Amino acid sequence: MVGATVGPFKGWSEWDPEAEAVRQEVNAFIRDSGVFDAVTDFDRVLRSPYDHERILPSLDGGDHLHPNDKGMQAMADAVDLTSLDRSAPAVT
């Protein structure tokens, strides 16, 4: 199972410091819990180096929540395809 972190969303209408604290807590769990076989860190891929709570402007789709096409490509490029083991049995 591959976990993925929650991307930054400061500037979106639902963002507030409490929501950011939850995002940080969830992301810490995803990164550090050991529950997942692999982690794709969309937070690190999308965030601005100047404000880690915001999407990098060149990757922002305009609502400060959803990535644009470049952001989606960056997310896709961040997925380690070897972590998607197709030899695992299907869950029924």
Gaussian input, Z-matrix of N, CA and C with variables (Angstrom, degrees):
# hf/3-21g

backbone

0 1
 N
 C     1     B1
 C     2     B2     1     A1
 N     3     B3     2     A2     1     D1
 C     4     B4     3     A3     2     D2
 C     5     B5     4     A4     3     D3
 N     6     B6     5     A5     4     D4
 C     7     B7     6     A6     5     D5
 C     8     B8     7     A7     6     D6
 N     9     B9     8     A8     7     D7
 C    10    B10     9     A9     8     D8
 C    11    B11    10    A10     9     D9
 N    12    B12    11    A11    10    D10
 C    13    B13    12    A12    11    D11
 C    14    B14    13    A13    12    D12
 N    15    B15    14    A14    13    D13
 C    16    B16    15    A15    14    D14
 C    17    B17    16    A16    15    D15
 N    18    B18    17    A17    16    D16
 C    19    B19    18    A18    17    D17
 C    20    B20    19    A19    18    D18
 N    21    B21    20    A20    19    D19
 C    22    B22    21    A21    20    D20
 C    23    B23    22    A22    21    D21
 N    24    B24    23    A23    22    D22
 C    25    B25    24    A24    23    D23
 C    26    B26    25    A25    24    D24
 N    27    B27    26    A26    25    D25
 C    28    B28    27    A27    26    D26
 C    29    B29    28    A28    27    D27
 N    30    B30    29    A29    28    D28
 C    31    B31    30    A30    29    D29
 C    32    B32    31    A31    30    D30
 N    33    B33    32    A32    31    D31
 C    34    B34    33    A33    32    D32
 C    35    B35    34    A34    33    D33
 N    36    B36    35    A35    34    D34
 C    37    B37    36    A36    35    D35
 C    38    B38    37    A37    36    D36
 N    39    B39    38    A38    37    D37
 C    40    B40    39    A39    38    D38
 C    41    B41    40    A40    39    D39
 N    42    B42    41    A41    40    D40
 C    43    B43    42    A42    41    D41
 C    44    B44    43    A43    42    D42
 N    45    B45    44    A44    43    D43
 C    46    B46    45    A45    44    D44
 C    47    B47    46    A46    45    D45
 N    48    B48    47    A47    46    D46
 C    49    B49    48    A48    47    D47
 C    50    B50    49    A49    48    D48
 N    51    B51    50    A50    49    D49
 C    52    B52    51    A51    50    D50
 C    53    B53    52    A52    51    D51
 N    54    B54    53    A53    52    D52
 C    55    B55    54    A54    53    D53
 C    56    B56    55    A55    54    D54
 N    57    B57    56    A56    55    D55
 C    58    B58    57    A57    56    D56
 C    59    B59    58    A58    57    D57
 N    60    B60    59    A59    58    D58
 C    61    B61    60    A60    59    D59
 C    62    B62    61    A61    60    D60
 N    63    B63    62    A62    61    D61
 C    64    B64    63    A63    62    D62
 C    65    B65    64    A64    63    D63
 N    66    B66    65    A65    64    D64
 C    67    B67    66    A66    65    D65
 C    68    B68    67    A67    66    D66
 N    69    B69    68    A68    67    D67
 C    70    B70    69    A69    68    D68
 C    71    B71    70    A70    69    D69
 N    72    B72    71    A71    70    D70
 C    73    B73    72    A72    71    D71
 C    74    B74    73    A73    72    D72
 N    75    B75    74    A74    73    D73
 C    76    B76    75    A75    74    D74
 C    77    B77    76    A76    75    D75
 N    78    B78    77    A77    76    D76
 C    79    B79    78    A78    77    D77
 C    80    B80    79    A79    78    D78
 N    81    B81    80    A80    79    D79
 C    82    B82    81    A81    80    D80
 C    83    B83    82    A82    81    D81
 N    84    B84    83    A83    82    D82
 C    85    B85    84    A84    83    D83
 C    86    B86    85    A85    84    D84
 N    87    B87    86    A86    85    D85
 C    88    B88    87    A87    86    D86
 C    89    B89    88    A88    87    D87
 N    90    B90    89    A89    88    D88
 C    91    B91    90    A90    89    D89
 C    92    B92    91    A91    90    D90
 N    93    B93    92    A92    91    D91
 C    94    B94    93    A93    92    D92
 C    95    B95    94    A94    93    D93
 N    96    B96    95    A95    94    D94
 C    97    B97    96    A96    95    D95
 C    98    B98    97    A97    96    D96
 N    99    B99    98    A98    97    D97
 C   100   B100    99    A99    98    D98
 C   101   B101   100   A100    99    D99
 N   102   B102   101   A101   100   D100
 C   103   B103   102   A102   101   D101
 C   104   B104   103   A103   102   D102
 N   105   B105   104   A104   103   D103
 C   106   B106   105   A105   104   D104
 C   107   B107   106   A106   105   D105
 N   108   B108   107   A107   106   D106
 C   109   B109   108   A108   107   D107
 C   110   B110   109   A109   108   D108
 N   111   B111   110   A110   109   D109
 C   112   B112   111   A111   110   D110
 C   113   B113   112   A112   111   D111
 N   114   B114   113   A113   112   D112
 C   115   B115   114   A114   113   D113
 C   116   B116   115   A115   114   D114
 N   117   B117   116   A116   115   D115
 C   118   B118   117   A117   116   D116
 C   119   B119   118   A118   117   D117
 N   120   B120   119   A119   118   D118
 C   121   B121   120   A120   119   D119
 C   122   B122   121   A121   120   D120
 N   123   B123   122   A122   121   D121
 C   124   B124   123   A123   122   D122
 C   125   B125   124   A124   123   D123
 N   126   B126   125   A125   124   D124
 C   127   B127   126   A126   125   D125
 C   128   B128   127   A127   126   D126
 N   129   B129   128   A128   127   D127
 C   130   B130   129   A129   128   D128
 C   131   B131   130   A130   129   D129
 N   132   B132   131   A131   130   D130
 C   133   B133   132   A132   131   D131
 C   134   B134   133   A133   132   D132
 N   135   B135   134   A134   133   D133
 C   136   B136   135   A135   134   D134
 C   137   B137   136   A136   135   D135
 N   138   B138   137   A137   136   D136
 C   139   B139   138   A138   137   D137
 C   140   B140   139   A139   138   D138
 N   141   B141   140   A140   139   D139
 C   142   B142   141   A141   140   D140
 C   143   B143   142   A142   141   D141
 N   144   B144   143   A143   142   D142
 C   145   B145   144   A144   143   D143
 C   146   B146   145   A145   144   D144
 N   147   B147   146   A146   145   D145
 C   148   B148   147   A147   146   D146
 C   149   B149   148   A148   147   D147
 N   150   B150   149   A149   148   D148
 C   151   B151   150   A150   149   D149
 C   152   B152   151   A151   150   D150
 N   153   B153   152   A152   151   D151
 C   154   B154   153   A153   152   D152
 C   155   B155   154   A154   153   D153
 N   156   B156   155   A155   154   D154
 C   157   B157   156   A156   155   D155
 C   158   B158   157   A157   156   D156
 N   159   B159   158   A158   157   D157
 C   160   B160   159   A159   158   D158
 C   161   B161   160   A160   159   D159
 N   162   B162   161   A161   160   D160
 C   163   B163   162   A162   161   D161
 C   164   B164   163   A163   162   D162
 N   165   B165   164   A164   163   D163
 C   166   B166   165   A165   164   D164
 C   167   B167   166   A166   165   D165
 N   168   B168   167   A167   166   D166
 C   169   B169   168   A168   167   D167
 C   170   B170   169   A169   168   D168
 N   171   B171   170   A170   169   D169
 C   172   B172   171   A171   170   D170
 C   173   B173   172   A172   171   D171
 N   174   B174   173   A173   172   D172
 C   175   B175   174   A174   173   D173
 C   176   B176   175   A175   174   D174
 N   177   B177   176   A176   175   D175
 C   178   B178   177   A177   176   D176
 C   179   B179   178   A178   177   D177
 N   180   B180   179   A179   178   D178
 C   181   B181   180   A180   179   D179
 C   182   B182   181   A181   180   D180
 N   183   B183   182   A182   181   D181
 C   184   B184   183   A183   182   D182
 C   185   B185   184   A184   183   D183
 N   186   B186   185   A185   184   D184
 C   187   B187   186   A186   185   D185
 C   188   B188   187   A187   186   D186
 N   189   B189   188   A188   187   D187
 C   190   B190   189   A189   188   D188
 C   191   B191   190   A190   189   D189
 N   192   B192   191   A191   190   D190
 C   193   B193   192   A192   191   D191
 C   194   B194   193   A193   192   D192
 N   195   B195   194   A194   193   D193
 C   196   B196   195   A195   194   D194
 C   197   B197   196   A196   195   D195
 N   198   B198   197   A197   196   D196
 C   199   B199   198   A198   197   D197
 C   200   B200   199   A199   198   D198
 N   201   B201   200   A200   199   D199
 C   202   B202   201   A201   200   D200
 C   203   B203   202   A202   201   D201
 N   204   B204   203   A203   202   D202
 C   205   B205   204   A204   203   D203
 C   206   B206   205   A205   204   D204
 N   207   B207   206   A206   205   D205
 C   208   B208   207   A207   206   D206
 C   209   B209   208   A208   207   D207
 N   210   B210   209   A209   208   D208
 C   211   B211   210   A210   209   D209
 C   212   B212   211   A211   210   D210
 N   213   B213   212   A212   211   D211
 C   214   B214   213   A213   212   D212
 C   215   B215   214   A214   213   D213
 N   216   B216   215   A215   214   D214
 C   217   B217   216   A216   215   D215
 C   218   B218   217   A217   216   D216
 N   219   B219   218   A218   217   D217
 C   220   B220   219   A219   218   D218
 C   221   B221   220   A220   219   D219
 N   222   B222   221   A221   220   D220
 C   223   B223   222   A222   221   D221
 C   224   B224   223   A223   222   D222
 N   225   B225   224   A224   223   D223
 C   226   B226   225   A225   224   D224
 C   227   B227   226   A226   225   D225
 N   228   B228   227   A227   226   D226
 C   229   B229   228   A228   227   D227
 C   230   B230   229   A229   228   D228
 N   231   B231   230   A230   229   D229
 C   232   B232   231   A231   230   D230
 C   233   B233   232   A232   231   D231
 N   234   B234   233   A233   232   D232
 C   235   B235   234   A234   233   D233
 C   236   B236   235   A235   234   D234
 N   237   B237   236   A236   235   D235
 C   238   B238   237   A237   236   D236
 C   239   B239   238   A238   237   D237
 N   240   B240   239   A239   238   D238
 C   241   B241   240   A240   239   D239
 C   242   B242   241   A241   240   D240
 N   243   B243   242   A242   241   D241
 C   244   B244   243   A243   242   D242
 C   245   B245   244   A244   243   D243
 N   246   B246   245   A245   244   D244
 C   247   B247   246   A246   245   D245
 C   248   B248   247   A247   246   D246
 N   249   B249   248   A248   247   D247
 C   250   B250   249   A249   248   D248
 C   251   B251   250   A250   249   D249
 N   252   B252   251   A251   250   D250
 C   253   B253   252   A252   251   D251
 C   254   B254   253   A253   252   D252
 N   255   B255   254   A254   253   D253
 C   256   B256   255   A255   254   D254
 C   257   B257   256   A256   255   D255
 N   258   B258   257   A257   256   D256
 C   259   B259   258   A258   257   D257
 C   260   B260   259   A259   258   D258
 N   261   B261   260   A260   259   D259
 C   262   B262   261   A261   260   D260
 C   263   B263   262   A262   261   D261
 N   264   B264   263   A263   262   D262
 C   265   B265   264   A264   263   D263
 C   266   B266   265   A265   264   D264
 N   267   B267   266   A266   265   D265
 C   268   B268   267   A267   266   D266
 C   269   B269   268   A268   267   D267
 N   270   B270   269   A269   268   D268
 C   271   B271   270   A270   269   D269
 C   272   B272   271   A271   270   D270
 N   273   B273   272   A272   271   D271
 C   274   B274   273   A273   272   D272
 C   275   B275   274   A274   273   D273

   B1=1.4325
   B2=1.5299
   B3=1.3169
   B4=1.4590
   B5=1.5265
   B6=1.3252
   B7=1.4556
   B8=1.5154
   B9=1.3045
   B10=1.4625
   B11=1.5242
   B12=1.3175
   B13=1.4582
   B14=1.5250
   B15=1.3258
   B16=1.4610
   B17=1.5291
   B18=1.3097
   B19=1.4573
   B20=1.5161
   B21=1.3216
   B22=1.4589
   B23=1.5223
   B24=1.3368
   B25=1.4663
   B26=1.5254
   B27=1.3195
   B28=1.4669
   B29=1.5281
   B30=1.3243
   B31=1.4551
   B32=1.5161
   B33=1.3325
   B34=1.4588
   B35=1.5203
   B36=1.3067
   B37=1.4689
   B38=1.5255
   B39=1.3101
   B40=1.4666
   B41=1.5276
   B42=1.3463
   B43=1.4622
   B44=1.5199
   B45=1.3197
   B46=1.4547
   B47=1.5308
   B48=1.3324
   B49=1.4694
   B50=1.5260
   B51=1.3157
   B52=1.4608
   B53=1.5294
   B54=1.3215
   B55=1.4680
   B56=1.5204
   B57=1.3107
   B58=1.4670
   B59=1.5269
   B60=1.3175
   B61=1.4659
   B62=1.5296
   B63=1.3239
   B64=1.4696
   B65=1.5243
   B66=1.3325
   B67=1.4683
   B68=1.5258
   B69=1.3126
   B70=1.4641
   B71=1.5346
   B72=1.3243
   B73=1.4619
   B74=1.5313
   B75=1.3204
   B76=1.4658
   B77=1.5297
   B78=1.3200
   B79=1.4617
   B80=1.5254
   B81=1.3247
   B82=1.4683
   B83=1.5244
   B84=1.3322
   B85=1.4646
   B86=1.5283
   B87=1.3113
   B88=1.4628
   B89=1.5281
   B90=1.3286
   B91=1.4697
   B92=1.5212
   B93=1.3294
   B94=1.4614
   B95=1.5195
   B96=1.3130
   B97=1.4689
   B98=1.5249
   B99=1.3208
   B100=1.4570
   B101=1.5138
   B102=1.3194
   B103=1.4621
   B104=1.5259
   B105=1.3200
   B106=1.4584
   B107=1.5230
   B108=1.3284
   B109=1.4584
   B110=1.5217
   B111=1.3270
   B112=1.4681
   B113=1.5244
   B114=1.3171
   B115=1.4646
   B116=1.5194
   B117=1.3166
   B118=1.4565
   B119=1.5190
   B120=1.3196
   B121=1.4585
   B122=1.5233
   B123=1.3392
   B124=1.4612
   B125=1.5269
   B126=1.3253
   B127=1.4638
   B128=1.5300
   B129=1.3068
   B130=1.4730
   B131=1.5246
   B132=1.3111
   B133=1.4691
   B134=1.5260
   B135=1.3265
   B136=1.4590
   B137=1.5223
   B138=1.3131
   B139=1.4689
   B140=1.5202
   B141=1.3118
   B142=1.4593
   B143=1.5189
   B144=1.3257
   B145=1.4677
   B146=1.5315
   B147=1.3195
   B148=1.4580
   B149=1.5284
   B150=1.3185
   B151=1.4594
   B152=1.5223
   B153=1.3268
   B154=1.4674
   B155=1.5196
   B156=1.3121
   B157=1.4615
   B158=1.5260
   B159=1.3393
   B160=1.4722
   B161=1.5250
   B162=1.3337
   B163=1.4579
   B164=1.5251
   B165=1.2984
   B166=1.4591
   B167=1.5278
   B168=1.3306
   B169=1.4729
   B170=1.5277
   B171=1.3199
   B172=1.4694
   B173=1.5241
   B174=1.3443
   B175=1.4680
   B176=1.5267
   B177=1.3257
   B178=1.4669
   B179=1.5219
   B180=1.3337
   B181=1.4572
   B182=1.5210
   B183=1.3250
   B184=1.4520
   B185=1.5163
   B186=1.3394
   B187=1.4637
   B188=1.5276
   B189=1.3165
   B190=1.4696
   B191=1.5258
   B192=1.3097
   B193=1.4596
   B194=1.5245
   B195=1.3424
   B196=1.4591
   B197=1.5269
   B198=1.3243
   B199=1.4651
   B200=1.5284
   B201=1.3166
   B202=1.4581
   B203=1.5317
   B204=1.3212
   B205=1.4715
   B206=1.5213
   B207=1.3434
   B208=1.4718
   B209=1.5254
   B210=1.3133
   B211=1.4559
   B212=1.5182
   B213=1.3235
   B214=1.4716
   B215=1.5264
   B216=1.3362
   B217=1.4640
   B218=1.5214
   B219=1.3322
   B220=1.4671
   B221=1.5266
   B222=1.3219
   B223=1.4604
   B224=1.5309
   B225=1.3119
   B226=1.4675
   B227=1.5212
   B228=1.3262
   B229=1.4610
   B230=1.5237
   B231=1.3290
   B232=1.4610
   B233=1.5286
   B234=1.3083
   B235=1.4619
   B236=1.5259
   B237=1.3254
   B238=1.4603
   B239=1.5282
   B240=1.3111
   B241=1.4624
   B242=1.5177
   B243=1.3252
   B244=1.4733
   B245=1.5256
   B246=1.3450
   B247=1.4641
   B248=1.5266
   B249=1.3108
   B250=1.4655
   B251=1.5173
   B252=1.2951
   B253=1.4587
   B254=1.5191
   B255=1.3041
   B256=1.4685
   B257=1.5312
   B258=1.3161
   B259=1.4701
   B260=1.5266
   B261=1.3363
   B262=1.4682
   B263=1.5252
   B264=1.3252
   B265=1.4631
   B266=1.5222
   B267=1.3137
   B268=1.4659
   B269=1.5223
   B270=1.3097
   B271=1.4675
   B272=1.5144
   B273=1.3179
   B274=1.4704
   B275=1.5016
   A1=107.48
   A2=115.12
   A3=121.68
   A4=108.30
   A5=116.32
   A6=121.75
   A7=109.54
   A8=116.77
   A9=121.56
   A10=108.82
   A11=115.41
   A12=119.92
   A13=110.83
   A14=114.08
   A15=122.41
   A16=108.03
   A17=116.17
   A18=120.92
   A19=112.66
   A20=116.30
   A21=121.22
   A22=111.62
   A23=115.90
   A24=118.16
   A25=113.04
   A26=117.71
   A27=119.92
   A28=108.98
   A29=116.07
   A30=121.47
   A31=112.21
   A32=117.09
   A33=121.84
   A34=107.81
   A35=117.81
   A36=122.03
   A37=113.65
   A38=118.95
   A39=121.71
   A40=112.99
   A41=117.95
   A42=119.80
   A43=110.18
   A44=114.92
   A45=121.80
   A46=106.64
   A47=118.29
   A48=119.68
   A49=113.75
   A50=117.50
   A51=120.10
   A52=111.02
   A53=116.44
   A54=120.01
   A55=110.43
   A56=116.81
   A57=120.75
   A58=110.56
   A59=117.04
   A60=120.26
   A61=110.78
   A62=117.01
   A63=120.54
   A64=109.87
   A65=117.12
   A66=120.41
   A67=110.43
   A68=116.75
   A69=120.78
   A70=111.08
   A71=116.45
   A72=120.81
   A73=110.86
   A74=116.11
   A75=120.18
   A76=110.03
   A77=116.78
   A78=119.73
   A79=112.07
   A80=117.44
   A81=119.84
   A82=110.37
   A83=116.43
   A84=119.79
   A85=110.63
   A86=116.62
   A87=120.37
   A88=110.15
   A89=117.28
   A90=121.11
   A91=113.08
   A92=117.44
   A93=120.30
   A94=116.43
   A95=118.79
   A96=120.16
   A97=113.63
   A98=116.93
   A99=119.54
   A100=113.32
   A101=117.32
   A102=122.07
   A103=111.32
   A104=116.18
   A105=120.79
   A106=111.16
   A107=115.50
   A108=120.87
   A109=111.09
   A110=115.78
   A111=122.35
   A112=107.55
   A113=115.75
   A114=121.44
   A115=108.63
   A116=115.98
   A117=122.35
   A118=106.42
   A119=116.18
   A120=120.72
   A121=111.14
   A122=115.51
   A123=120.80
   A124=111.39
   A125=117.64
   A126=120.69
   A127=110.18
   A128=117.61
   A129=120.99
   A130=111.66
   A131=117.10
   A132=121.28
   A133=111.43
   A134=116.62
   A135=121.08
   A136=114.96
   A137=118.61
   A138=120.07
   A139=113.43
   A140=113.26
   A141=121.13
   A142=109.17
   A143=118.68
   A144=119.88
   A145=111.63
   A146=117.34
   A147=122.06
   A148=112.55
   A149=117.00
   A150=122.43
   A151=106.61
   A152=116.68
   A153=121.57
   A154=113.50
   A155=117.47
   A156=120.83
   A157=111.97
   A158=117.37
   A159=122.42
   A160=110.83
   A161=115.39
   A162=120.96
   A163=107.92
   A164=115.97
   A165=121.19
   A166=108.12
   A167=118.99
   A168=120.02
   A169=114.79
   A170=117.58
   A171=119.53
   A172=112.89
   A173=117.18
   A174=121.50
   A175=112.41
   A176=117.15
   A177=123.17
   A178=110.87
   A179=115.72
   A180=121.03
   A181=113.69
   A182=117.60
   A183=120.97
   A184=114.36
   A185=117.22
   A186=119.09
   A187=112.11
   A188=116.72
   A189=124.15
   A190=112.90
   A191=116.52
   A192=122.29
   A193=110.88
   A194=116.02
   A195=120.91
   A196=110.46
   A197=117.07
   A198=120.31
   A199=111.54
   A200=115.56
   A201=120.93
   A202=108.41
   A203=117.30
   A204=120.33
   A205=111.94
   A206=117.54
   A207=120.26
   A208=110.86
   A209=116.49
   A210=120.51
   A211=111.81
   A212=116.15
   A213=119.84
   A214=110.87
   A215=116.48
   A216=119.69
   A217=110.56
   A218=116.87
   A219=120.55
   A220=110.82
   A221=116.47
   A222=120.29
   A223=110.32
   A224=116.60
   A225=120.18
   A226=110.88
   A227=116.26
   A228=120.38
   A229=112.40
   A230=117.20
   A231=121.27
   A232=113.01
   A233=117.51
   A234=120.43
   A235=109.13
   A236=115.03
   A237=121.21
   A238=107.59
   A239=115.93
   A240=119.54
   A241=112.84
   A242=117.58
   A243=118.70
   A244=111.29
   A245=117.62
   A246=120.22
   A247=111.74
   A248=116.61
   A249=121.39
   A250=108.15
   A251=116.50
   A252=123.04
   A253=110.66
   A254=115.53
   A255=120.55
   A256=112.29
   A257=117.84
   A258=119.43
   A259=112.55
   A260=117.07
   A261=119.68
   A262=109.79
   A263=117.48
   A264=119.48
   A265=111.08
   A266=115.65
   A267=120.95
   A268=109.57
   A269=115.38
   A270=120.62
   A271=107.61
   A272=115.74
   A273=120.05
   A274=111.15
   D1=131.48
   D2=-179.95
   D3=-105.48
   D4=124.45
   D5=175.40
   D6=-92.92
   D7=152.11
   D8=177.23
   D9=-132.65
   D10=134.10
   D11=-179.56
   D12=-73.33
   D13=160.61
   D14=178.87
   D15=-86.42
   D16=128.43
   D17=-178.75
   D18=-73.21
   D19=163.81
   D20=179.17
   D21=-68.14
   D22=152.12
   D23=-179.41
   D24=-148.51
   D25=22.26
   D26=176.84
   D27=-61.09
   D28=134.67
   D29=-176.01
   D30=106.68
   D31=-22.45
   D32=174.95
   D33=-73.82
   D34=150.91
   D35=-173.30
   D36=-60.35
   D37=-26.35
   D38=-177.99
   D39=-92.08
   D40=-1.55
   D41=-178.58
   D42=-75.79
   D43=137.96
   D44=168.41
   D45=-154.30
   D46=169.86
   D47=-177.09
   D48=-58.08
   D49=-32.98
   D50=178.61
   D51=-67.98
   D52=-42.60
   D53=177.14
   D54=-63.19
   D55=-38.71
   D56=178.07
   D57=-64.06
   D58=-40.36
   D59=178.66
   D60=-62.31
   D61=-40.57
   D62=177.17
   D63=-64.49
   D64=-43.81
   D65=178.98
   D66=-58.69
   D67=-43.97
   D68=179.81
   D69=-63.82
   D70=-40.19
   D71=179.23
   D72=-65.89
   D73=-45.01
   D74=178.95
   D75=-62.49
   D76=-45.57
   D77=-179.23
   D78=-63.78
   D79=-38.10
   D80=176.84
   D81=-62.32
   D82=-41.16
   D83=177.33
   D84=-62.51
   D85=-46.99
   D86=-178.24
   D87=-60.65
   D88=-44.26
   D89=-178.17
   D90=-71.05
   D91=-38.80
   D92=-164.42
   D93=-112.46
   D94=-9.80
   D95=-172.15
   D96=-72.30
   D97=-27.67
   D98=-174.85
   D99=80.35
   D100=3.98
   D101=-179.78
   D102=-70.03
   D103=-31.72
   D104=-174.35
   D105=-95.54
   D106=149.04
   D107=176.00
   D108=-70.49
   D109=-29.37
   D110=178.74
   D111=-155.66
   D112=161.22
   D113=179.09
   D114=-131.51
   D115=133.39
   D116=169.44
   D117=-106.07
   D118=121.94
   D119=-172.36
   D120=-97.03
   D121=80.01
   D122=178.86
   D123=-63.67
   D124=-29.79
   D125=176.77
   D126=-57.87
   D127=-50.80
   D128=-178.58
   D129=-66.61
   D130=-33.30
   D131=-179.41
   D132=-69.04
   D133=-39.91
   D134=-171.35
   D135=-93.74
   D136=-23.46
   D137=-169.17
   D138=-74.14
   D139=150.53
   D140=176.17
   D141=-73.93
   D142=138.46
   D143=176.50
   D144=-69.53
   D145=-15.16
   D146=-177.62
   D147=-94.60
   D148=-21.95
   D149=179.00
   D150=-153.49
   D151=97.68
   D152=-173.96
   D153=-64.99
   D154=-8.70
   D155=178.64
   D156=-90.15
   D157=-5.05
   D158=-178.33
   D159=-116.85
   D160=149.93
   D161=171.22
   D162=-69.16
   D163=139.84
   D164=173.53
   D165=-53.48
   D166=126.33
   D167=-174.63
   D168=-51.81
   D169=-35.27
   D170=-179.31
   D171=-71.96
   D172=-10.87
   D173=179.45
   D174=-110.82
   D175=-2.72
   D176=-175.35
   D177=-82.18
   D178=129.62
   D179=178.45
   D180=-75.02
   D181=-5.43
   D182=176.02
   D183=116.22
   D184=-21.30
   D185=179.62
   D186=-101.60
   D187=1.45
   D188=179.14
   D189=69.11
   D190=15.01
   D191=178.18
   D192=-126.17
   D193=-47.24
   D194=-175.73
   D195=-100.53
   D196=135.32
   D197=176.48
   D198=-70.05
   D199=154.56
   D200=172.06
   D201=-82.46
   D202=-171.67
   D203=-178.75
   D204=-59.03
   D205=-41.05
   D206=177.72
   D207=-64.01
   D208=-38.34
   D209=177.91
   D210=-66.38
   D211=-42.09
   D212=177.19
   D213=-62.63
   D214=-39.22
   D215=177.87
   D216=-65.77
   D217=-40.80
   D218=177.63
   D219=-61.38
   D220=-39.71
   D221=177.61
   D222=-65.29
   D223=-45.20
   D224=179.38
   D225=-61.47
   D226=-41.53
   D227=-179.97
   D228=-66.18
   D229=-23.70
   D230=-178.09
   D231=-78.70
   D232=-16.14
   D233=-178.35
   D234=-75.52
   D235=123.69
   D236=176.21
   D237=-79.60
   D238=104.40
   D239=-175.08
   D240=-62.71
   D241=-23.99
   D242=177.00
   D243=-69.84
   D244=-17.31
   D245=177.69
   D246=-77.91
   D247=-9.49
   D248=179.18
   D249=-98.98
   D250=77.65
   D251=-174.44
   D252=-74.66
   D253=107.66
   D254=-178.88
   D255=-75.79
   D256=-10.94
   D257=-178.43
   D258=-82.25
   D259=-8.48
   D260=179.50
   D261=-68.40
   D262=143.68
   D263=179.42
   D264=-67.08
   D265=148.19
   D266=178.55
   D267=-71.13
   D268=145.04
   D269=176.26
   D270=-85.06
   D271=130.53
   D272=179.45
   D273=-118.86

